[in-house]
């Protein structure tokens, strides 16, 4: 539209400019004609002036030297005025012909001036003067005649030019009228066009605006306009659509706000109900006015339910414990300056009755547009009981529940502090004593767990009597205790404490009407070894304790590096044992059992050997206790049973059919379970082995651990038909009272009794008694570890039925055992 308006106005301007130019041209022409007329009128004026002045000059010439003479000066002046007049007329713009006539007149005037000048200068000669006067007069007549001619021509030019000027003026008037009319008409057309171009879209816009005003959001202008109105229509349509969307959003927001307001009202109602019913106290602090409001519950928490605490914030801070006030004020200040998003602090407040109550204070500030806080509100919760619970939990976390002594965690913490003190103070020494009660399990099992717990409590009290206030006694768990002796002069002080414990602890402790006696094995670790971690020191003290226990109990040992090396070796052996089970590094050896009556091979005892890849052959005494400790013995025991049954089933098929060979297999206590019956039944069926070809060796300790259960399990095994033997008889618990009730076939006399029997009277009597007992109970007897002829002869004299040992054969590998079975058919020869 802007371009269209500019173009229309430009065209209108060009039309007006054209009219102006035409008018100016006609005006110029008319002006030129009028100027020409004026010039022609000047010619007439020239003629009249010339006539007057020429006649005056002629008159003056003829009246000179007469009374009527005006003088020569006036003649000269008149002649000069003629010349001036002619030249002025000649300076006007005339037609070329007129200019030529004027030039001719000027020439005549010049001649007239010359003639007069001669007449004036020659006044002494009268005749000549007359002649010159006549010539001047003639020239004047010619001048007059020429002026008359020019006047006539000018009169004719005036008539002609006047007529032409009137025609030009009429034409200019008509032309100007036509141009003015055309320009007006053109301007009117442009105005109508522009008016329609502006008013129609404006009308549509007004109508659309009214539609929107009436609430018809989203209404759009259907017509498509060009240029600015097209853009305006597009923007209007976009605005209408935006208004519709905004209105929809606004309606949604209004709906949401109404819901929010309803939810807020509901929330306020719930909050009011919650505030009335909650245990929390509320406070509202007007920061500008410096006053604070405390709810009734807040006041009641501190015993001010009746009169209230007032509205001064300082009254609140005055109740805060001195150790807690600075922290509370700092958190409030940090929150007010924007460092903390809210206030949350635990502090003690003095109750009206003088006691201290733990309170949890929460709060948040309300800020103005510039972010400055002007109000702060929050709550207060009584957490006294929670704090007591937390303190109890912390105490429980670091103390033993039974004895109330520090536990392992707290003890390790104090050892760590002692290590740090030793790093700071040169010469600071301390020691850790690790105690394990001897025979506690026996006391616990025989008197009950309650009595065992009471014993632990009494031991803890008694240990505390031996210590200084700076020392620490702790229960680490079970029957293990630890003592930390700080700031000692040397290791002798630790040894002195250990000796006193071993002297006084075994004294009788009366518990529930029973006198209980106990002792302790003690391991000592000294800080002089330069420990960096408490666990290392506890570990070494523990190792020293186990070393003391292994050397006879009720003693103490000071840790040295050899114990650690032994422990590392023990750990390495354990790892190797686990890999040995996985890699099947075990082999069975078989030691023959010989019947003395006919020196006949009656069977073998299966003995396990560990073929270690680097250490070579390892005997059972070196790894069986470790296997039992680590839980590896059951799979090893099952493998021994399976391998022995497999091998012996094969050898029986190779031997004499009348020969009743049997294999004996040792059982550990962990294997002596009801599952053993099922496993053995399966092996006998799998290898088609007669039950009487398998004999199981069980120690007294295993049987007497639970005699009733053992008797039942032995009966099940006996029902299978397998042989049952008590191994190492006489070395463990006394089973004489139960022996008649066990379905036992054989008693095996331990090597410790057989060794030196031919010269050791005590051993002789023990063996004789065992053989007599077996005979009375109709049991077989096997003497183990027979290595000399004297031992063999003595056993023969005591009527020992069977023996095994190097006197006949050492433990043979599987191939040698198989060869022996093939070689002997009936009686056997003793090896030399």
Order of alpha helices (4+ residues) and beta strands (2+ residues): alpha-alpha-alpha-alpha-alpha-beta-beta-alpha-alpha-alpha-beta-beta-beta-alpha-alpha-beta-alpha-alpha-beta-beta-alpha-beta-beta-beta-alpha-beta-alpha-beta-beta-beta-alpha-alpha-beta-alpha-beta-alpha-alpha-beta-alpha-beta-alpha-alpha-beta-alpha-beta-alpha
